[in-house]
Amino acid sequence: MKKLLMMVLLMTIGIVSANAQEVYKEVLRMAEEDLNNPKSTLEMKKIATFKIDELSYMAMKVRDDMMSDTTNVAQMNEAVKLLNEQAVALYEFITIYLERLGKTKKVKERELVNAHFKKISIENPLFNDMDKELVLSYFDNPKSITQFSLDTDWLKAVEEAKKK
């Protein structure tokens, strides 16, 4: 949580502008650190794997959808900004989700929290990707802790998660 607040603070005051992909790379680095840490639990590794896959998916989609003309600097800057914002929002969404799960005592309550966050994820697509097998690979996996769509606008999802 402290890392997230620090990243948001840095973004707010503009210090991160030194390297355009600093935020995205930091969120990716933290997820990779959790995945490779021998002290991480299996659950932490599963969540880290989701974050890495989601960040990779977003980067691929941004590259394919928005950066076909690499000579357009403004378009490239917008794409990097999108990745940075989405990476922070992804981190925040998962933090909110895990906090809500942690506050539940009963299995039924956990199921309701999970269903609510899944619904938020699926109802806020970012790319409208038609490759449902890929997009729903975590969503349809009952063994996944983070049963979310890869094609999620995490900024909208966070706002929705904060409402309820």
Backbone as a printed PyTorch tensor [residue, N CA C, xyz], in Angstrom:
tensor([[[  0.8220,  -1.1850,   0.0000],
         [  0.0000,   0.0000,   0.0000],
         [  0.8700,   1.2530,   0.0000]],

        [[  1.9530,   1.2200,   0.7710],
         [  2.8410,   2.3690,   0.8320],
         [  3.4770,   2.6360,  -0.5320]],

        [[  3.8210,   1.5560,  -1.2320],
         [  4.4320,   1.7120,  -2.5540],
         [  3.4530,   2.3760,  -3.5160]],

        [[  2.1760,   1.9620,  -3.4480],
         [  1.1530,   2.5450,  -4.3080],
         [  0.9860,   4.0320,  -4.0280]],

        [[  0.9010,   4.3850,  -2.7650],
         [  0.7340,   5.7950,  -2.4060],
         [  1.9270,   6.6240,  -2.8760]],

        [[  3.1140,   6.0530,  -2.7520],
         [  4.3150,   6.7590,  -3.2140],
         [  4.2710,   6.9650,  -4.7240]],

        [[  3.8620,   5.9220,  -5.4580],
         [  3.7860,   6.0660,  -6.9140],
         [  2.7650,   7.1180,  -7.3210]],

        [[  1.6160,   7.0970,  -6.6750],
         [  0.5750,   8.0850,  -6.9950],
         [  1.0760,   9.4930,  -6.6730]],

        [[  1.7370,   9.6520,  -5.5470],
         [  2.2920,  10.9440,  -5.1750],
         [  3.3050,  11.4160,  -6.2130]],

        [[  4.1900,  10.5210,  -6.6190],
         [  5.1910,  10.8890,  -7.6200],
         [  4.5390,  11.3000,  -8.9390]],

        [[  3.5070,  10.5700,  -9.3300],
         [  2.8020,  10.9350, -10.5630],
         [  2.1660,  12.3100, -10.4260]],

        [[  1.5520,  12.5440,  -9.2680],
         [  0.8380,  13.8010,  -9.0450],
         [  1.7580,  15.0050,  -9.1310]],

        [[  2.9380,  14.9190,  -8.5800],
         [  3.8260,  16.0770,  -8.5850],
         [  4.7740,  16.0850,  -9.7770]],

        [[  4.6430,  15.0840, -10.6560],
         [  5.3650,  15.1210, -11.9160],
         [  6.8170,  14.7050, -11.8830]],

        [[  7.2630,  14.0910, -10.8100],
         [  8.6600,  13.6930, -10.7320],
         [  8.9570,  12.5320, -11.6740]],

        [[  7.9720,  11.7490, -11.9780],
         [  8.1560,  10.5450, -12.7680],
         [  8.4460,  10.8450, -14.2420]],

        [[  8.3470,  12.0660, -14.6560],
         [  8.4940,  12.3970, -16.0630],
         [  9.8910,  12.1480, -16.6240]],

        [[ 10.8630,  11.8680, -15.8020],
         [ 12.2200,  11.6170, -16.2830],
         [ 12.2570,  10.4520, -17.2580]],

        [[ 11.5570,   9.3930, -16.9550],
         [ 11.4690,   8.2500, -17.8510],
         [  9.9930,   7.9880, -18.0760]],

        [[  9.5670,   8.0580, -19.3330],
         [  8.1480,   8.0160, -19.6500],
         [  7.4420,   6.7600, -19.1500]],

        [[  8.1100,   5.6350, -19.0970],
         [  7.4490,   4.4120, -18.6670],
         [  7.8260,   4.0090, -17.2440]],

        [[  8.2480,   4.9300, -16.4550],
         [  8.6990,   4.6460, -15.0990],
         [  7.6320,   3.9440, -14.2600]],

        [[  6.4190,   4.4120, -14.2670],
         [  5.3570,   3.8530, -13.4260],
         [  5.0190,   2.4410, -13.8780]],

        [[  4.7690,   2.2600, -15.1480],
         [  4.4700,   0.9370, -15.6970],
         [  5.5740,  -0.0530, -15.3400]],

        [[  6.8110,   0.3610, -15.5560],
         [  7.9500,  -0.5140, -15.2670],
         [  8.0490,  -0.8330, -13.7810]],

        [[  7.7340,   0.1130, -12.9280],
         [  7.8060,  -0.1160, -11.4850],
         [  6.7390,  -1.1100, -11.0340]],

        [[  5.5380,  -0.9790, -11.5410],
         [  4.4740,  -1.9180, -11.1860],
         [  4.8450,  -3.3130, -11.6870]],

        [[  5.3850,  -3.3950, -12.8920],
         [  5.8290,  -4.6710, -13.4420],
         [  6.9700,  -5.2490, -12.5980]],

        [[  7.9160,  -4.4190, -12.2150],
         [  9.0510,  -4.8670, -11.4090],
         [  8.5800,  -5.4180, -10.0590]],

        [[  7.6380,  -4.7250,  -9.4330],
         [  7.1320,  -5.1740,  -8.1340],
         [  6.4290,  -6.5340,  -8.2640]],

        [[  5.6660,  -6.7100,  -9.3280],
         [  4.9860,  -7.9870,  -9.5440],
         [  6.0020,  -9.1060,  -9.7820]],

        [[  7.0230,  -8.8120, -10.5840],
         [  8.0610,  -9.8110, -10.8370],
         [  8.8250, -10.1430,  -9.5650]],

        [[  9.0390,  -9.1560,  -8.7280],
         [  9.7130,  -9.3670,  -7.4450],
         [  8.8850, -10.3050,  -6.5600]],

        [[  7.5710, -10.0660,  -6.5060],
         [  6.6940, -10.9460,  -5.7270],
         [  6.7000, -12.3630,  -6.2820]],

        [[  6.6840, -12.4800,  -7.5870],
         [  6.6740, -13.7930,  -8.2200],
         [  7.9550, -14.5700,  -7.9290]],

        [[  9.0730, -13.8930,  -7.9450],
         [ 10.3700, -14.5600,  -7.7880],
         [ 10.8610, -14.6430,  -6.3430]],

        [[ 10.1540, -14.0460,  -5.4290],
         [ 10.5560, -14.0490,  -4.0280],
         [ 10.2360, -15.4140,  -3.4070]],

        [[ 11.2460, -16.1110,  -2.9030],
         [ 10.9860, -17.4230,  -2.3050],
         [ 10.0990, -17.3540,  -1.0580]],

        [[  9.9790, -16.1860,  -0.4640],
         [  9.1310, -16.0220,   0.7190],
         [  7.6670, -15.7440,   0.3570]],

        [[  7.3910, -15.4890,  -0.9220],
         [  6.0150, -15.2340,  -1.3550],
         [  5.1820, -16.5020,  -1.2530]],

        [[  3.9530, -16.3350,  -0.7980],
         [  3.0250, -17.4680,  -0.7350],
         [  2.5430, -17.8030,  -2.1430]],

        [[  1.9110, -18.9570,  -2.2750],
         [  1.3520, -19.3490,  -3.5630],
         [  0.3240, -18.3180,  -4.0440]],

        [[ -0.4740, -17.8000,  -3.1210],
         [ -1.4820, -16.7900,  -3.4760],
         [ -0.8160, -15.5200,  -4.0050]],

        [[  0.2530, -15.1020,  -3.3480],
         [  0.9750, -13.9070,  -3.8030],
         [  1.5530, -14.1310,  -5.2000]],

        [[  2.0470, -15.3210,  -5.4450],
         [  2.6080, -15.6470,  -6.7590],
         [  1.5240, -15.6650,  -7.8360]],

        [[  0.3440, -16.1680,  -7.4880],
         [ -0.7650, -16.1700,  -8.4470],
         [ -1.1950, -14.7380,  -8.7960]],

        [[ -1.2580, -13.8950,  -7.7890],
         [ -1.6390, -12.4930,  -8.0190],
         [ -0.5610, -11.7950,  -8.8470]],

        [[  0.6880, -12.0390,  -8.5360],
         [  1.7940, -11.4450,  -9.2890],
         [  1.7610, -11.9020, -10.7380]],

        [[  1.4670, -13.1740, -10.9570],
         [  1.3830, -13.6980, -12.3270],
         [  0.2800, -12.9920, -13.0980]],

        [[ -0.8710, -12.7820, -12.4530],
         [ -1.9490, -12.0450, -13.1090],
         [ -1.4940, -10.6300, -13.4850]],

        [[ -0.8580,  -9.9440, -12.5470],
         [ -0.4020,  -8.5760, -12.8230],
         [  0.5660,  -8.5500, -14.0040]],

        [[  1.5010,  -9.4660, -14.0230],
         [  2.4790,  -9.5180, -15.1240],
         [  1.7790,  -9.7970, -16.4430]],

        [[  0.8840, -10.7780, -16.4370],
         [  0.1470, -11.0920, -17.6630],
         [ -0.7050,  -9.9150, -18.1160]],

        [[ -1.3570,  -9.2460, -17.1640],
         [ -2.2040,  -8.0960, -17.5120],
         [ -1.3740,  -6.9420, -18.0690]],

        [[ -0.2670,  -6.6470, -17.4340],
         [  0.5950,  -5.5600, -17.9140],
         [  1.1580,  -5.8870, -19.2920]],

        [[  1.5160,  -7.1320, -19.5100],
         [  2.0210,  -7.5500, -20.8250],
         [  0.9200,  -7.4570, -21.8840]],

        [[ -0.2810,  -7.8790, -21.5030],
         [ -1.4270,  -7.7910, -22.4180],
         [ -1.6850,  -6.3320, -22.8190]],

        [[ -1.7230,  -5.4520, -21.8200],
         [ -1.9750,  -4.0370, -22.1130],
         [ -0.8930,  -3.4620, -23.0210]],

        [[  0.3460,  -3.7810, -22.7460],
         [  1.4440,  -3.2670, -23.5700],
         [  1.3040,  -3.7690, -25.0080]],

        [[  0.9460,  -5.0330, -25.1580],
         [  0.7530,  -5.6000, -26.4900],
         [ -0.3890,  -4.8910, -27.2270]],

        [[ -1.5090,  -4.6920, -26.5370],
         [ -2.6610,  -4.0510, -27.1650],
         [ -2.3690,  -2.5930, -27.5130]],

        [[ -1.7010,  -1.9050, -26.6280],
         [ -1.3530,  -0.5000, -26.8890],
         [ -0.4320,  -0.4270, -28.1030]],

        [[  0.5440,  -1.3000, -28.1210],
         [  1.4770,  -1.3180, -29.2550],
         [  0.7210,  -1.6090, -30.5550]],

        [[ -0.1470,  -2.6110, -30.5290],
         [ -0.8770,  -2.9960, -31.7360],
         [ -1.9280,  -1.9650, -32.1450]],

        [[ -2.6800,  -1.4750, -31.1680],
         [ -3.8150,  -0.6040, -31.4660],
         [ -3.4560,   0.8650, -31.6200]],

        [[ -2.4920,   1.3420, -30.8480],
         [ -2.2600,   2.7820, -30.7920],
         [ -0.9360,   3.2270, -31.3740]],

        [[ -0.0210,   2.3170, -31.5280],
         [  1.3040,   2.7580, -31.9290],
         [  1.7260,   2.2000, -33.2890]],

        [[  0.7670,   1.9980, -34.1710],
         [  1.1090,   1.4950, -35.4940],
         [  1.9500,   2.5130, -36.2650]],

        [[  1.7360,   3.7850, -35.9790],
         [  2.5320,   4.8470, -36.5990],
         [  3.5280,   5.3570, -35.5620]],

        [[  4.7080,   4.7480, -35.5460],
         [  5.7000,   5.0880, -34.5250],
         [  6.3400,   6.4510, -34.7620]],

        [[  6.0320,   7.0930, -35.8720],
         [  6.5840,   8.4170, -36.1010],
         [  5.7640,   9.4970, -35.4130]],

        [[  4.5920,   9.1480, -34.9490],
         [  3.7210,  10.0960, -34.2840],
         [  4.0660,  10.1530, -32.7950]],

        [[  4.8520,  11.1270, -32.4100],
         [  5.3310,  11.2550, -31.0340],
         [  4.1710,  11.4890, -30.0690]],

        [[  3.2050,  12.2970, -30.4580],
         [  2.0640,  12.5690, -29.5790],
         [  1.2970,  11.2830, -29.2910]],

        [[  1.1210,  10.4550, -30.2930],
         [  0.4200,   9.1870, -30.1200],
         [  1.2180,   8.2550, -29.1990]],

        [[  2.5180,   8.2470, -29.3600],
         [  3.3730,   7.4270, -28.5000],
         [  3.2960,   7.9020, -27.0510]],

        [[  3.3020,   9.2080, -26.8460],
         [  3.2060,   9.7650, -25.4910],
         [  1.8660,   9.4130, -24.8450]],

        [[  0.7980,   9.4710, -25.6230],
         [ -0.5230,   9.1110, -25.1150],
         [ -0.5650,   7.6340, -24.7300]],

        [[  0.0630,   6.8020, -25.5420],
         [  0.0940,   5.3700, -25.2600],
         [  0.8560,   5.0870, -23.9670]],

        [[  1.9730,   5.7510, -23.7690],
         [  2.7660,   5.5720, -22.5470],
         [  1.9790,   6.0820, -21.3420]],

        [[  1.3220,   7.2040, -21.4940],
         [  0.4960,   7.7510, -20.4120],
         [ -0.6170,   6.7660, -20.0430]],

        [[ -1.2490,   6.1930, -21.0510],
         [ -2.3030,   5.2130, -20.8200],
         [ -1.7630,   4.0110, -20.0380]],

        [[ -0.6160,   3.4860, -20.4630],
         [ -0.0160,   2.3470, -19.7670],
         [  0.2990,   2.6810, -18.3120]],

        [[  0.8570,   3.8490, -18.0800],
         [  1.1830,   4.2650, -16.7130],
         [ -0.0690,   4.3610, -15.8490]],

        [[ -1.0820,   5.0340, -16.3540],
         [ -2.3230,   5.2080, -15.5950],
         [ -3.0100,   3.8740, -15.3350]],

        [[ -3.0470,   3.0330, -16.3490],
         [ -3.6920,   1.7270, -16.1970],
         [ -2.9320,   0.8400, -15.2210]],

        [[ -1.6120,   0.9190, -15.2360],
         [ -0.7960,   0.1020, -14.3260],
         [ -1.0730,   0.4730, -12.8700]],

        [[ -1.1270,   1.7580, -12.5780],
         [ -1.4170,   2.2060, -11.2090],
         [ -2.8310,   1.8050, -10.8130]],

        [[ -3.7780,   1.9650, -11.7310],
         [ -5.1680,   1.6210, -11.4320],
         [ -5.3180,   0.1070, -11.2230]],

        [[ -4.6130,  -0.6980, -11.9970],
         [ -4.6230,  -2.1500, -11.8050],
         [ -4.1560,  -2.4870, -10.3910]],

        [[ -3.0530,  -1.9170, -10.0070],
         [ -2.4830,  -2.1420,  -8.6770],
         [ -3.5020,  -1.7490,  -7.6000]],

        [[ -4.1360,  -0.6160,  -7.7780],
         [ -5.1060,  -0.1280,  -6.7980],
         [ -6.3520,  -1.0120,  -6.7590]],

        [[ -6.8250,  -1.4370,  -7.9200],
         [ -8.0100,  -2.2950,  -7.9960],
         [ -7.7730,  -3.5940,  -7.2300]],

        [[ -6.6350,  -4.2080,  -7.4660],
         [ -6.3230,  -5.4680,  -6.7890],
         [ -6.1620,  -5.2440,  -5.2830]],

        [[ -5.5900,  -4.1240,  -4.8980],
         [ -5.4500,  -3.8070,  -3.4760],
         [ -6.8180,  -3.6660,  -2.8220]],

        [[ -7.7290,  -2.9600,  -3.4560],
         [ -9.0900,  -2.7950,  -2.9290],
         [ -9.7780,  -4.1510,  -2.8320]],

        [[ -9.6440,  -4.9390,  -3.8860],
         [-10.2460,  -6.2750,  -3.9250],
         [ -9.7430,  -7.1400,  -2.7660]],

        [[ -8.4450,  -7.1790,  -2.5760],
         [ -7.8640,  -8.0120,  -1.5150],
         [ -8.2500,  -7.4990,  -0.1280]],

        [[ -8.3440,  -6.1770,   0.0260],
         [ -8.7830,  -5.6160,   1.3090],
         [-10.2180,  -6.0300,   1.6120]],

        [[-11.0690,  -5.9670,   0.6050],
         [-12.4750,  -6.3570,   0.8090],
         [-12.5800,  -7.8490,   1.1130]],

        [[-11.8070,  -8.6570,   0.3950],
         [-11.8060, -10.0960,   0.6840],
         [-11.3320, -10.3620,   2.1020]],

        [[-10.3190,  -9.6310,   2.5270],
         [ -9.7620,  -9.8090,   3.8620],
         [-10.7380,  -9.4650,   4.9720]],

        [[-11.7060,  -8.6310,   4.6840],
         [-12.6910,  -8.2250,   5.6870],
         [-13.8640,  -9.2030,   5.7950]],

        [[-13.9290, -10.1660,   4.8600],
         [-15.0450, -11.1150,   4.8770],
         [-14.7390, -12.2690,   5.8170]],

        [[-15.7670, -12.7690,   6.4130],
         [-15.6170, -13.8670,   7.3720],
         [-16.1920, -15.1790,   6.8190]],

        [[-17.2390, -15.0720,   6.0300],
         [-17.9510, -16.2590,   5.5510],
         [-17.6710, -16.5120,   4.0680]],

        [[-17.7990, -17.7700,   3.6900],
         [-17.5710, -18.1740,   2.3010],
         [-18.5310, -17.4360,   1.3690]],

        [[-19.7920, -17.3200,   1.7700],
         [-20.7970, -16.6190,   0.9390],
         [-20.4080, -15.1630,   0.7090]],

        [[-19.8910, -14.5100,   1.7460],
         [-19.4530, -13.1190,   1.6140],
         [-18.2920, -13.0130,   0.6250]],

        [[-17.3510, -13.9440,   0.7100],
         [-16.2030, -13.9580,  -0.2040],
         [-16.6880, -14.1360,  -1.6420]],

        [[-17.6490, -15.0190,  -1.8190],
         [-18.2000, -15.2570,  -3.1550],
         [-18.8670, -14.0000,  -3.7050]],

        [[-19.5660, -13.2690,  -2.8410],
         [-20.2150, -12.0300,  -3.2680],
         [-19.1870, -10.9570,  -3.6520]],

        [[-18.1350, -10.8320,  -2.8610],
         [-17.0670,  -9.8720,  -3.1770],
         [-16.4210, -10.2450,  -4.5010]],

        [[-16.1010, -11.5090,  -4.6650],
         [-15.4750, -11.9690,  -5.9030],
         [-16.3890, -11.6900,  -7.1010]],

        [[-17.6550, -12.0260,  -6.9870],
         [-18.6070, -11.8070,  -8.0820],
         [-18.7310, -10.3230,  -8.4200]],

        [[-18.7440,  -9.4900,  -7.3950],
         [-18.8580,  -8.0470,  -7.6050],
         [-17.6560,  -7.5060,  -8.3900]],

        [[-16.4580,  -7.8930,  -7.9920],
         [-15.2580,  -7.4000,  -8.6620],
         [-15.1080,  -7.9900, -10.0680]],

        [[-15.5280,  -9.2350, -10.2390],
         [-15.5240,  -9.8320, -11.5850],
         [-16.4470,  -9.0330, -12.5080]],

        [[-17.6200,  -8.7030, -11.9760],
         [-18.6050,  -7.9430, -12.7600],
         [-18.0390,  -6.5750, -13.1580]],

        [[-17.4030,  -5.9240, -12.2140],
         [-16.7930,  -4.6220, -12.5170],
         [-15.7710,  -4.7760, -13.6420]],

        [[-14.9580,  -5.7930, -13.5390],
         [-13.9110,  -6.0200, -14.5290],
         [-14.4900,  -6.2560, -15.9240]],

        [[-15.4630,  -7.1170, -16.0180],
         [-16.0170,  -7.4890, -17.3340],
         [-16.8460,  -6.3540, -17.9420]],

        [[-17.4160,  -5.5020, -17.1010],
         [-18.2820,  -4.4290, -17.6030],
         [-17.5270,  -3.1580, -17.9840]],

        [[-16.2190,  -3.1590, -17.8330],
         [-15.4220,  -1.9730, -18.1660],
         [-14.2710,  -2.3250, -19.1040]],

        [[-14.6010,  -2.7170, -20.3480],
         [-13.5220,  -3.0720, -21.2760],
         [-12.7400,  -1.8360, -21.7300]],

        [[-11.4820,  -2.0460, -22.0270],
         [-10.6270,  -0.9670, -22.5120],
         [-10.4350,  -1.0510, -24.0260]],

        [[-10.2320,  -2.2460, -24.5360],
         [ -9.9060,  -2.4290, -25.9480],
         [-11.0340,  -3.0810, -26.7430]],

        [[-12.0520,  -3.6000, -26.0800],
         [-13.1190,  -4.3610, -26.7370],
         [-12.5360,  -5.4920, -27.5840]],

        [[-11.6020,  -6.2010, -26.9980],
         [-10.8930,  -7.2930, -27.6490],
         [-11.8540,  -8.4580, -27.9070]],

        [[-11.8510,  -8.9700, -29.1230],
         [-12.7400, -10.0650, -29.4960],
         [-12.1280, -11.4370, -29.1990]],

        [[-10.8790, -11.4930, -28.8050],
         [-10.2290, -12.7620, -28.4640],
         [-10.6350, -13.1520, -27.0470]],

        [[-11.8450, -13.6840, -26.9310],
         [-12.4210, -13.9770, -25.6080],
         [-11.6520, -15.0630, -24.8700]],

        [[-11.0700, -16.0000, -25.5850],
         [-10.2980, -17.0470, -24.9120],
         [ -9.1410, -16.4370, -24.1240]],

        [[ -8.4560, -15.4890, -24.7300],
         [ -7.3480, -14.8110, -24.0560],
         [ -7.8620, -13.8700, -22.9700]],

        [[ -8.7960, -13.0340, -23.3270],
         [ -9.3060, -11.9980, -22.4190],
         [ -9.9110, -12.5940, -21.1530]],

        [[-10.5510, -13.7430, -21.2850],
         [-11.2460, -14.3470, -20.1470],
         [-10.4640, -15.5120, -19.5220]],

        [[ -9.1890, -15.6060, -19.8210],
         [ -8.3930, -16.7290, -19.3210],
         [ -8.3280, -16.7810, -17.7890]],

        [[ -8.3160, -15.6590, -17.1260],
         [ -8.3540, -15.6310, -15.6580],
         [ -9.8010, -15.5990, -15.1640]],

        [[-10.6260, -14.8750, -15.8590],
         [-12.0290, -14.6920, -15.4850],
         [-12.7480, -16.0290, -15.3380]],

        [[-12.5010, -16.9360, -16.2850],
         [-13.1800, -18.2350, -16.2970],
         [-12.4330, -19.3220, -15.5350]],

        [[-11.3650, -18.9720, -14.8410],
         [-10.5490, -19.9600, -14.1390],
         [-10.8890, -19.9530, -12.6460]],

        [[-11.6080, -20.9750, -12.1740],
         [-11.9990, -20.9960, -10.7560],
         [-10.8120, -21.1220,  -9.7970]],

        [[ -9.6450, -21.5140, -10.2770],
         [ -8.4590, -21.6290,  -9.4290],
         [ -7.7180, -20.2990,  -9.2910]],

        [[ -8.1160, -19.3220, -10.0770],
         [ -7.4630, -18.0140, -10.0440],
         [ -8.0200, -17.1660,  -8.9020]],

        [[ -7.1380, -16.4970,  -8.2040],
         [ -7.5570, -15.5720,  -7.1510],
         [ -8.1090, -14.3020,  -7.7900]],

        [[ -7.4850, -13.9020,  -8.8860],
         [ -7.8690, -12.6790,  -9.5990],
         [ -8.6450, -13.0690, -10.8470]],

        [[ -9.9180, -13.3460, -10.6810],
         [-10.7640, -13.7680, -11.7910],
         [-11.3040, -12.5480, -12.5420]],

        [[-10.3930, -11.8390, -13.1780],
         [-10.7640, -10.6200, -13.8730],
         [-10.4660, -10.7430, -15.3530]],

        [[-11.1530,  -9.9540, -16.1350],
         [-10.9020,  -9.8820, -17.5700],
         [ -9.5990,  -9.1380, -17.8080]],

        [[ -8.8190,  -9.6180, -18.7590],
         [ -7.6050,  -8.8860, -19.1250],
         [ -7.9660,  -7.5810, -19.8330]],

        [[ -9.0850,  -7.5880, -20.5460],
         [ -9.5280,  -6.3920, -21.2650],
         [-10.3850,  -5.5340, -20.3310]],

        [[ -9.7210,  -4.8820, -19.3960],
         [-10.4090,  -4.0380, -18.4160],
         [ -9.7950,  -2.6490, -18.4200]],

        [[-10.6570,  -1.6560, -18.3830],
         [-10.2110,  -0.2860, -18.1680],
         [-10.1120,  -0.1310, -16.6560]],

        [[ -8.9070,  -0.2350, -16.1510],
         [ -8.6960,  -0.2700, -14.7020],
         [ -9.0210,   1.0610, -14.0410]],

        [[ -8.9210,   2.1660, -14.7640],
         [ -9.3070,   3.4630, -14.1870],
         [-10.8060,   3.4660, -13.8720]],

        [[-11.6060,   3.0090, -14.8120],
         [-13.0480,   2.9420, -14.5860],
         [-13.3800,   1.9010, -13.5260]],

        [[-12.6680,   0.7840, -13.5630],
         [-12.9290,  -0.2840, -12.6000],
         [-12.6490,   0.1760, -11.1640]],

        [[-11.5740,   0.9200, -10.9800],
         [-11.2470,   1.4300,  -9.6390],
         [-12.3470,   2.3740,  -9.1650]],

        [[-12.7860,   3.2630, -10.0230],
         [-13.8470,   4.1860,  -9.6370],
         [-15.1060,   3.4380,  -9.2280]],

        [[-15.4390,   2.4110,  -9.9940],
         [-16.6130,   1.6030,  -9.6760],
         [-16.4120,   0.8530,  -8.3590]],

        [[-15.2430,   0.3090,  -8.1470],
         [-14.9520,  -0.4420,  -6.9150],
         [-15.0330,   0.4660,  -5.6850]],

        [[-14.6570,   1.6990,  -5.8140],
         [-14.6720,   2.6400,  -4.6900],
         [-16.1010,   3.0600,  -4.3160]],

        [[-17.0310,   2.9580,  -5.2610],
         [-18.4090,   3.3840,  -5.0050],
         [-19.1380,   2.4860,  -4.0310]],

        [[-18.8200,   1.2010,  -4.0610],
         [-19.6300,   0.2540,  -3.2850],
         [-18.8160,  -0.4140,  -2.2250]]])
